[in-house]
Amino acid sequence: MSLFLLALGILVAGGFAALLSNRQSATALLLGTGSAALGSLLGLTAAVRALWLGPPAALQASWSAPLAAVRLGLDPLSAFFLVALFALALPASLFGHGYMKKAAAGRPLGPFLLFYNLLLASIALVLAARQAVLFLVAWEVMALTSFLLVVFDHHDPEVRRAGLTYLVASHLGTAFLFFLFLMLGREAGALDFEAFQLLAGKAGLPATLLFGLALVGFGTKAGVVPLHVWLPEAHPAAPSHVSALLSGAMIKVGVYGLLRTLSFLPPAPFAWGVLLAALGAVGAFAAIVLALGQSDVKRALAYSSVENMGIVLLGIGLGLAAAAQGSALGAALSFGGALLHVWNHALMKGLAFLGAGSLAHAAHTRDIEQMGGLLSRLPRTAGLFLLAAVALSALPPLNAFVSEWLLYLGLLEAARSPISATPLAATLALAALALVGAVAAVAFTRLAGLALLGSPRSAGAAHAQEPGPSSWLPMALLGAGCVGLALFPAEALALAAPAIAAVARQPVEALRGLLQGPTRELALPVRAVALGLGATAALLWAWRSRLLGARPPARSETWGCGFTGPTARMQYTGSSYAQLLLSGLVPRLLAPRSRVVLPRGLFPGRSSLASVREDPARRRIFDPLFEAAGARFQALRRLQTGRLHLQLLYTVVTLLALALYLVVRRP
Amino acid sequence: MLLSAIQLLLFLSLPPFLLGVINRVKARVAGRTGQPLLQPYFDLWRLLHKGAVYSTTTTWVFRAGPVVGLAAVATAGLLLSFGGAPAMLSFSGDFVLFAYLLGLARFFTALAALDTGSAFEGMGAAREVSFASLAEPALFLCLVVLARATGALSLSQMLGEGLGSAWSTSGPALLLTALALFVVALAENARIPVDDPNTHLELTMIHEVMVLDHSGPDFAFILYGAALKLFLFGALVVRLALGFHFDSPWAALLAFLGGMLVFAVVVGTVESVMARLRLSRVPQMLVGASVLSVFALVLLLR
């Protein structure tokens, strides 16, 4: 615990030190990065220790604020999510050093560095808090600092708009959390999580209401469809290492919150599990299809985060449903897959966002239609981005394959269940997961293929240059993590077992036993297949080189059906790549809306095509909702005249009313 | 051990022959003599000894595409048993690895196509991955039906001893599944009615257009990988359709080889009597295959 506190202290102190040395940009950057990296390293050590050796003693201290107290603990569930946070924060902070030096362009960086460190500290605090008020305070600091980081480029109106959307969404979500914790506190009679833990056995608990509040409140943060609308706006707007942190670590806090709340409630009924699984499956599909329509590489990655959170949610829902039906193995596999996917996603999405940041910076655009040919210009950065693309498509031999494989096993377990409706639902969910995986492959061949391959589509991309090792070394660290988690799945699961057991409400040893069979069975083939793949590919490569050694390959233009003057504009575009799938095969709701004016007549006039990619959840749900609410609240404006004496009158009337209420209630 | 070695050898050597049989059937139905049965081997041999031409836009991804594609398909072959000996690798849920290894091959083939910067190949890559995103759920549904019918979780067991009794208890469901699996096999291997391997117009092709720019040994790897993939899907269909269990592994192997011959003849016949579907019809066919396997599942759950 002291190590964890030390990490928090270093983060906060380093942030303020960076602020104080605001004038000297280089010093501030060094202080900020150094403290963030050191704090993350210490925090990672503390979290892994807590997960491996068991939780350290909880910290208790008093706090003078009303209802508040300082209660910190590192139980397995907290430690599990802290590992994801700090494992990503370390490379992201290192990457940020080189990235911000270029992005700052003479701006003082002190405030940015302070907010960055405070964001890290507040996420860690949210994960370790064991008291409702402390949790909410940390939650609010997390929301505000991340907002301030998102609007770093506030000269851009687009970024300001994204920031506002984020701020509103985040606070609406938090409102639900206030309700949740107030109700939990009223039921438990105290605001400590320890007291909440005892609620599970209490009769007459409004459990469904509490679950609903947690689902909306935490689901907003986790990007559960359709509450995800802020996410594809906010995550791309931030500097890339912050995007990585937001997408890789912060949205997981929503999952943590949901799991934590579930641990306060009695064992979840079957219906909750089905609800979560359905939300997850539908959301994952919708999000990956929407990702397919984006031409901004970071926006597409943000949608992919929504997709991956959908997969995690599917796993959690499946686990709850399996536990409700008494299938211990099914629950262990599903929760194991879901939690492992949290780690996997933190690493691979972090890698993808860092890579996207470097690529966008080098090519001076985030639009994949303006990129192209970056692999030959930035071999290291682009190669690592390609690795992330393979990992995000859940292909072997990389890490996401392992967690999805566990989910498939969980679904199969449910598909074999003797109860009649369950197998059908599980099979459909399994088909949905396969569909999502295959569409993800479309989305990521598109992203990687258009951004990295072919010939450059703009002057910026043509003159792009590889950044220094300070940019690609942190990415290589994350890439190594992706490969490592894939090759040692049994070890990763053994480390995560206490957290999975806590979520599945099973004893750790029993859970280890349940998971041991399948994972040990998997670990060997996965390594064998990785080795076999590598060896076969190497052999074939060597053979090919020998065959071609006799006849040196000629170089020529790409085959263009006999046309000899190809230009970069003749390449397939991102929208055409996605068109086949988007125009006919997916629900029209998810397809981009396009307005086409075809050339007509013997002397065709102007023809045009405009395509709008709007989020359907925003267009169909939130925009109308907010407009309607805005129109209704217009009436209240008459009360708000801005005259001081009226405002004072309101205050006096309110106070009198409250006093009257107290007087009336007293006897 | 001996059987495993023979099995591996058959897997690596027979696939081009399968193509030869399909071509011969098509030629006979059309009233031609047709090319020699071993022509695909001659083609591979010739290609291996040719030089290559690389486009100036390409990177290592273009060169790696055929290599990774072939390696992934060959590795997927380790997960399947061909009747005689058990598969080299077998574990619960190995069919996920099987499907995703084929996905890896597809991923890199599509990337290699995009690496040329050609609109044709981009189009082919887009079609391949888009149609595959429908074929994949259909394949998984078929395999889930098998898992449910046999109570097994690994490919070897699903297609192994339990299959015989499953045929006797839930024959109709397995028949539907075999049909769906056959459709998926045609789609995944770019055969008629989804794609025409012999077409000459780039605009209408799917798989072939992706590999327009590959030449020499690279192209040989691609053709050989495609043949291996057809063999794998054929093996899935044949093992499922054969059903019953043989006591002697040699008999099982012989039956399997006979089955593969029939599979090739059926594919050739289908290609002879059917025209290619319009591109917009292909998804309907694949969704139809998924629906068939869901029906099969409903029959099982009855």
Interface residues (C-beta under 8 A of the other chain):
Chain A: G372 G373 L375 S376 L386 V390 S393 A394 L395 P396 F401 E404 W405 Y408 L409 L412 A415 R416 S420 P423 L424 T427 L428 L430 A431 A432 A434 L435 G437 A438 V439 A441 V442 F444 T445 R446 A448 G449 L450 L452 L453 G454 S455 P518 E521 L522 L524 P525 V526 A528 V529 G532 L533 T536 A537 L540 W541 W543 R544 L547 L548 R551 P552 P553 A554 R555 S556 E557 T558 W559 G560 C561 P566 A568 M570 Q571 Y572 S576 Y577 A578 Q579 L580 L581 G584 L585
Chain B: L48 H49 K50 G51 A52 V53 Y54 S55 T56 T57 T58 T59 W60 V61 R63 A64 V67 V68 L70 A71 A72 A74 T75 L78 L89 F91 S92 G93 D94 V96 L97 A99 Y100 L101 G103 L104 R106 F107 A110 L111 L114 D115 T116 G117 S118 A119 F120 E121 G122 M123 A125 A126 R127 V129 S130 A132 S133 L134 A135 E136 P137 L139 F140 L141 V144 A147 R148 G151 L153 E202 L212 D213 G216 P217 D218 F221 L279 S280 P283 S290 V294 L297 V298 L301
